[in-house]
Amino acid sequence: MAVTTDLRARLLRVVPDESRVGDGDSLLDQHAGDLTYHRPHRPDVVVFPETAQEVAAVLAFANEARVPVTPFGAGTSLEGHVIPLHGGISLDLTRMNRIVELRPGDLDVTVEPGVTRSQLEQAAGPHGLFFPVDPGADATLGGMAATNASGTTSVRYGGMRTHVLALEVALPDGSLVRTGSRAAKTSAGYNLTHLFVGSEGTLGVITELTLRLHPIPEHVVVARAAFPSVEAACRGAAALVGAGVPVSRCELLDALTIGALNAYRGTTFPESPYLFVELGGSESGVAGDLATARELLEDEGATAFESESDPTARARMWDARHNALHASLALAPGSKAMTTDVAVPVSQLAAAMEHARSALDGSGLRGGIVGHAGDGNFHVAFLLDPDDAESVARAQRLNGSLVEDALARGGTCTGEHGIGFGKLDYLALEHGDLLPLLRGIKRLLDPNGIMNPGKVVPAEI
């Protein structure tokens, strides 16, 4: 895919605005990497479309010229999704940030892809509504849909696929299509909405989303409980889920992560594994659920059980959880993280995390474990030097060991981060029989291979 030297000049004929088609060094660097250890790679030019029609026009040009296109949102991906491996165009959608229509009576909203999670929260809150998918970063909703993001609240509310009712998508040939509808359910043909959600920009570019909203619970309580071991905390999470306690969040942090958070945020948690649990509903209902949760967790060895209903105190607690990766990186300034993303059935979580802890301790790498314990998804963040080939190789071997263990337990290589290019080998390991079908879908929608090449579907050897 040769990119000519006059690419910017040619794109200015498609998007005739000097301020929205750039190839300056700092701009290219901003669109060259992700949050982790993956080596950056610059695009040749960055384009900032402002309408679906401009997106479609850029794709039509790129398809004709055989120029790669990599969609870009907030840049918070973890598996290299936004890295333009083959150069070309980085299509930055952050200026498409309009909330098109919020319909409180129907509990839905239509937004452009550059709208961020916090922006939607601010718009929905005055109507007594919220959007629950919380990946821990202020990501764009288009990017969250493209990766099928989930996060801390998925145990109760599910991830992005659960919440996307309809999409407008620009296809590589420059056409615009609409999938789904605003109806609560549909049986009209193949579910192409769910195909594009999680496609990571390899099949088209999302230009509009219609999303489900939820009423804000009347009363919310957050509890935290210390445990003697990670395995005991996992058993506690499984007990909550198995008993049907309607937790909104159930998050696990190991002792190393707690220590890192204390140093990073000035908190004073005892350095032991913790479960952070959130419950929401009516005040009387939450009180009963909290009592049940406490009893179940104490049966599994929980100590120092504390709860908070004050919004500021709750926000502080979740702020600590959301800063776990940054806190871990601060333990070794200049390091980068490789983050695993396996998920297993909840009944297998304790054994899977015990295997992870043992493998991590034996690897010589430093890292912490955090997890969405209520749905069996956990992350090990290995700290490494991306310029040290042996360090990277050890981390990759460890990552592979965790994936193989998760698959043997009926799990998956990625619960929420997606494949990108960091997990191509693991997708082949998990779904090798599906690769011909996946490649066929890719060829059908993107016959010239311009859409985020090198991601999601491993190349044929």
C-alpha positions in Angstrom: 0.0 0.0 0.0 2.2 2.8 -1.2 1.3 6.2 0.1 2.2 9.1 -2.2 4.0 12.2 -1.0 1.1 14.4 -2.0 -1.4 12.6 0.2 -2.3 15.7 2.3 -2.8 17.8 -0.8 -5.2 15.1 -2.3 -7.1 14.8 1.0 -7.6 18.6 1.1 -9.7 18.2 -2.0 -11.9 15.8 0.0 -11.9 17.8 3.3 -11.1 21.4 2.2 -10.0 22.7 5.5 -6.2 23.2 6.3 -6.9 22.9 10.0 -8.4 19.5 9.7 -5.9 17.7 7.5 -2.5 17.7 9.1 0.9 16.0 8.9 3.0 17.9 11.5 5.3 15.9 13.7 3.6 16.4 17.0 0.2 15.5 15.4 1.5 12.4 13.9 3.1 11.4 17.2 -0.2 11.9 19.0 -1.8 9.3 16.7 1.1 6.8 16.6 0.6 4.8 19.8 -1.7 3.4 22.5 -1.5 3.2 26.3 0.7 0.1 26.5 4.0 -1.4 25.4 3.2 -1.6 21.7 5.7 0.2 19.6 4.2 3.4 18.0 3.9 3.8 14.3 3.1 7.2 12.7 0.3 7.7 10.2 1.2 9.8 7.1 -1.6 12.2 7.7 -4.4 12.9 10.3 -7.8 13.9 9.1 -10.5 15.3 11.4 -14.0 14.8 9.7 -17.0 16.6 11.1 -19.8 14.8 9.3 -20.7 11.3 8.3 -20.5 12.5 4.7 -16.9 13.6 5.2 -16.0 10.2 6.7 -17.6 8.5 3.7 -15.8 10.7 1.3 -12.4 10.0 2.9 -13.1 6.3 2.8 -14.1 6.4 -0.8 -10.9 8.3 -1.7 -8.8 5.9 0.4 -10.4 2.8 -1.1 -9.7 4.1 -4.6 -6.2 5.1 -3.8 -5.5 1.9 -1.7 -4.5 4.0 1.3 -4.9 2.4 4.8 -7.3 4.1 7.2 -7.1 3.7 11.0 -10.0 5.2 13.0 -9.0 7.1 16.2 -11.0 8.2 19.2 -9.6 9.0 22.6 -6.5 6.7 22.0 -7.1 4.7 25.1 -7.0 1.3 23.4 -4.8 -1.4 24.9 -4.1 -3.8 22.1 -2.8 -1.5 19.4 -6.1 -0.9 17.8 -5.4 2.8 17.0 -1.8 2.3 15.8 -1.6 2.7 12.1 0.7 -0.2 11.4 0.9 0.6 7.6 0.9 4.4 7.9 -1.8 6.1 5.8 -4.7 8.0 7.3 -5.5 8.3 11.0 -9.1 9.3 11.0 -9.7 11.2 14.2 -13.4 11.3 15.0 -13.2 13.5 18.1 -14.8 16.5 16.3 -17.9 14.5 15.6 -19.1 15.0 19.2 -22.7 16.0 19.0 -25.5 14.5 21.1 -28.0 14.3 18.2 -31.1 13.5 20.3 -31.8 12.4 23.8 -35.2 10.7 24.3 -35.8 10.3 28.1 -39.2 8.7 27.5 -37.7 5.9 25.4 -34.6 5.5 27.5 -32.3 6.0 24.5 -30.0 8.5 22.9 -28.4 9.1 19.5 -24.9 10.4 19.5 -22.0 11.0 17.1 -18.9 8.7 17.6 -16.7 11.4 19.2 -19.0 11.9 22.2 -17.2 10.8 25.3 -18.7 8.7 28.1 -18.5 11.6 30.6 -20.1 14.0 28.0 -23.1 11.6 27.8 -23.3 11.3 31.5 -23.6 15.0 31.9 -26.4 15.2 29.3 -28.3 12.3 30.7 -28.0 13.0 34.4 -30.5 15.9 34.6 -33.1 13.5 33.2 -32.5 11.0 35.9 -30.7 8.7 33.5 -27.2 7.3 33.0 -25.2 5.3 30.6 -23.7 2.4 32.6 -20.8 1.1 30.4 -17.7 2.2 32.3 -14.3 1.0 30.9 -12.4 3.2 33.4 -11.3 5.7 30.8 -13.1 8.7 29.3 -13.3 7.0 26.0 -15.3 8.0 23.0 -18.6 6.1 22.5 -17.6 5.2 19.0 -14.4 3.7 20.2 -16.2 1.8 22.9 -18.6 0.3 20.4 -15.8 -0.5 18.0 -14.0 -2.6 20.7 -17.2 -3.8 22.4 -15.9 -2.2 25.6 -17.4 -3.1 29.0 -15.8 -2.6 32.4 -16.8 -2.3 36.1 -20.6 -2.4 35.6 -20.9 -5.2 33.1 -21.7 -7.7 35.9 -25.2 -6.1 36.1 -25.7 -4.1 32.9 -23.6 -5.8 30.3 -21.2 -4.3 27.8 -21.5 -2.2 24.6 -23.3 -4.9 22.5 -26.1 -4.9 25.1 -26.5 -1.1 24.8 -26.2 -0.4 21.0 -29.6 -0.4 19.4 -28.6 1.0 16.0 -25.7 2.3 14.1 -24.8 4.4 11.1 -21.6 3.1 9.5 -19.5 4.3 6.6 -18.3 1.4 4.5 -14.9 1.3 2.7 -16.5 2.1 -0.6 -17.9 5.4 0.7 -21.5 4.3 1.2 -23.4 4.9 4.4 -25.6 2.2 5.9 -27.9 2.0 8.9 -28.3 -1.1 11.1 -30.8 -1.9 13.8 -33.6 0.4 15.0 -34.8 2.2 18.0 -37.2 -0.6 18.9 -36.5 -2.5 22.0 -36.1 -5.7 19.9 -36.0 -6.8 16.3 -35.8 -10.0 14.3 -35.2 -8.3 10.9 -32.4 -10.2 9.2 -28.8 -10.8 10.2 -27.7 -8.8 13.3 -25.2 -6.5 11.5 -25.3 -4.1 14.4 -23.6 -6.7 16.6 -21.2 -7.5 13.8 -19.9 -3.9 13.6 -19.8 -3.6 17.4 -16.4 -5.2 18.3 -15.1 -5.0 14.7 -12.3 -2.6 15.8 -12.6 -0.4 12.7 -11.7 -3.2 10.3 -15.0 -3.3 8.5 -16.1 0.3 8.5 -16.3 3.5 10.5 -19.1 4.1 13.0 -20.6 7.6 12.3 -23.6 7.5 14.6 -24.9 5.3 17.5 -28.2 4.9 19.2 -27.7 3.7 22.7 -29.8 2.4 25.6 -29.9 4.5 28.8 -31.0 3.5 32.4 -32.7 5.2 35.3 -30.3 6.3 38.0 -30.9 4.1 41.1 -32.6 5.7 44.0 -30.0 4.7 46.5 -26.4 3.5 45.9 -24.0 2.0 48.4 -20.3 1.0 47.9 -18.7 -1.5 50.2 -15.1 -2.6 50.4 -13.8 -5.7 52.1 -10.3 -7.0 52.7 -9.4 -10.6 52.3 -6.5 -12.8 53.3 -5.9 -13.9 49.7 -6.9 -13.2 46.2 -8.4 -16.7 46.0 -10.6 -15.9 49.0 -11.8 -12.7 47.4 -12.6 -14.6 44.2 -14.7 -17.1 46.2 -16.4 -14.2 47.9 -17.3 -12.7 44.4 -18.6 -16.1 43.2 -20.7 -16.4 46.4 -22.4 -13.0 45.7 -23.1 -13.9 42.1 -24.3 -17.4 43.0 -26.7 -16.1 45.6 -28.2 -13.7 43.1 -27.1 -10.5 45.0 -27.8 -7.7 42.4 -24.3 -6.2 42.5 -23.7 -3.3 40.1 -20.0 -3.7 40.4 -17.7 -6.3 42.0 -14.1 -5.4 41.6 -11.0 -7.2 42.9 -7.6 -5.6 43.5 -4.6 -7.5 44.8 -2.2 -6.4 47.6 0.4 -5.1 45.2 -2.1 -2.9 43.4 -3.5 -1.6 46.7 0.0 -0.6 47.8 0.6 1.1 44.5 -2.7 3.0 44.9 -1.8 4.1 48.4 1.5 5.6 47.0 -0.1 7.1 43.9 -3.4 8.5 45.4 -2.5 9.0 49.1 -5.0 6.4 50.2 -4.4 4.3 53.4 -5.9 1.0 52.6 -4.3 -2.0 54.4 -2.1 -3.8 51.8 -4.2 -6.9 51.3 -6.5 -8.1 48.5 -9.8 -6.2 48.4 -13.2 -6.5 46.8 -15.0 -3.3 46.0 -18.8 -3.9 45.6 -21.5 -1.5 44.6 -25.3 -2.0 45.1 -28.1 0.1 43.8 -31.9 0.2 44.1 -34.4 1.3 46.6 -33.0 2.2 50.1 -34.7 -0.7 51.8 -33.7 -3.1 49.0 -30.1 -2.0 49.1 -30.0 -2.3 52.9 -31.1 -6.0 52.6 -28.7 -6.7 49.8 -25.8 -5.1 51.8 -26.5 -7.3 54.8 -26.6 -10.4 52.6 -23.3 -9.3 50.9 -21.6 -8.8 54.2 -22.6 -12.2 55.5 -21.5 -14.0 52.3 -18.2 -12.2 52.2 -17.4 -12.7 55.8 -18.1 -16.4 55.4 -15.2 -16.4 52.8 -12.9 -14.6 55.3 -13.5 -10.9 54.6 -12.4 -8.4 57.2 -12.6 -4.7 57.5 -16.0 -4.5 55.8 -16.9 -0.9 55.3 -19.7 0.8 53.3 -20.3 4.3 52.0 -23.4 5.9 50.5 -22.1 9.5 50.3 -21.6 10.3 46.6 -18.2 11.9 47.2 -16.9 9.0 49.2 -18.2 6.6 46.6 -16.5 8.6 43.8 -13.2 8.5 45.7 -13.4 4.7 46.0 -14.0 4.2 42.3 -11.4 6.8 41.5 -8.9 4.5 43.2 -10.0 1.5 41.2 -9.9 3.4 37.9 -6.3 4.6 38.6 -5.0 1.0 39.2 -3.0 0.9 35.9 -1.5 4.4 36.3 -0.6 3.6 39.9 1.1 0.3 38.9 3.1 2.2 36.2 4.2 4.7 38.8 6.0 1.9 40.7 8.6 1.8 37.9 8.8 5.2 36.2 9.5 4.9 32.4 8.1 1.4 32.2 5.2 0.3 30.0 2.5 -2.3 30.7 1.3 -5.4 29.0 -2.2 -6.1 30.3 -3.8 -9.5 30.1 -7.6 -9.7 29.6 -8.7 -13.3 30.0 -12.2 -14.1 31.2 -13.4 -17.4 32.7 -16.7 -18.7 34.1 -17.1 -17.2 37.6 -16.8 -20.7 39.2 -13.3 -21.0 37.7 -12.1 -17.5 38.7 -10.3 -18.4 41.9 -8.3 -21.2 40.3 -7.5 -19.1 37.2 -6.2 -16.2 39.4 -4.2 -18.6 41.6 -2.6 -19.9 38.4 -1.9 -16.3 37.3 -0.4 -15.3 40.6 1.9 -18.3 40.6 2.9 -17.8 37.0 3.6 -14.1 37.7 5.7 -14.8 40.8 7.7 -17.3 38.8 8.3 -15.0 35.8 10.5 -12.5 37.5 8.2 -9.7 36.3 6.6 -7.2 38.5 2.9 -6.7 38.2 -0.5 -6.5 39.9 -3.8 -8.2 39.4 -7.2 -6.5 39.2 -10.4 -8.0 38.0 -14.1 -7.6 37.3 -14.6 -10.5 39.7 -18.4 -10.6 39.3 -18.1 -11.7 35.6 -14.9 -13.6 35.7 -12.7 -11.1 33.8 -9.3 -10.2 35.2 -6.2 -8.3 34.2 -2.6 -8.8 35.1 -0.5 -5.7 34.3 3.2 -6.7 33.7 5.6 -3.8 34.0 8.3 -4.0 31.4 10.8 -2.1 29.3 9.6 -2.2 25.7 13.2 -1.8 24.5 14.3 -4.9 26.4 13.5 -7.8 24.1 13.9 -10.4 26.9 11.5 -8.6 29.2 8.9 -8.4 26.4 9.4 -12.1 25.5 9.0 -13.1 29.2 5.8 -11.1 29.4 4.5 -12.6 26.2 5.2 -16.1 27.4 3.4 -15.4 30.7 0.5 -13.9 28.8 0.3 -17.0 26.6 0.3 -19.2 29.7 -2.7 -17.3 31.1 -4.6 -17.5 27.8 -4.0 -21.2 27.5 -5.2 -21.7 31.1 -8.3 -19.6 30.6 -9.2 -21.5 27.4 -8.9 -24.8 29.2 -11.4 -23.5 31.8 -13.9 -22.6 29.1 -12.9 -19.0 28.9 -11.7 -16.5 26.4 -8.4 -14.6 25.6 -10.2 -11.3 25.8 -13.1 -10.3 27.9 -13.2 -6.6 26.9 -10.0 -5.2 25.4 -10.4 -6.8 21.9 -7.9 -8.4 19.6 -6.2 -5.4 17.9 -2.8 -6.9 16.8 -1.6 -7.7 20.3 -3.8 -10.8 20.5 -3.8 -12.1 16.9 -2.2 -15.4 17.9 -4.6 -15.9 20.7 -7.6 -15.5 18.5 -6.2 -18.2 16.2 -5.8 -20.4 19.3 -9.3 -19.8 20.5 -11.2 -19.7 17.3 -9.0 -21.3 14.6 -11.9 -23.0 13.0 -13.6 -19.6 12.5 -10.7 -17.9 10.8 -11.9 -18.7 7.2 -15.3 -17.2 8.0 -13.8 -14.1 9.6 -11.5 -13.6 6.6 -14.5 -14.0 4.3 -16.5 -11.3 6.1 -13.5 -9.0 6.0 -13.0 -9.6 2.2 -16.7 -9.0 1.6 -16.9 -5.6 3.3 -13.3 -4.4 2.8 -12.1 -6.1 -0.4 -9.1 -3.8 -0.8 -8.0 -4.2 2.8 -7.8 -0.5 3.7 -9.6 -0.6 7.0 -7.2 -0.8 10.0 -5.1 -3.5 8.3 -3.2 -5.9 10.5 -5.9 -6.0 13.2 -8.4 -8.6 14.5 -8.0 -11.2 11.7 -4.7 -13.0 11.4 -3.2 -13.0 7.9 -3.2 -16.2 6.0 0.3 -17.8 6.0 
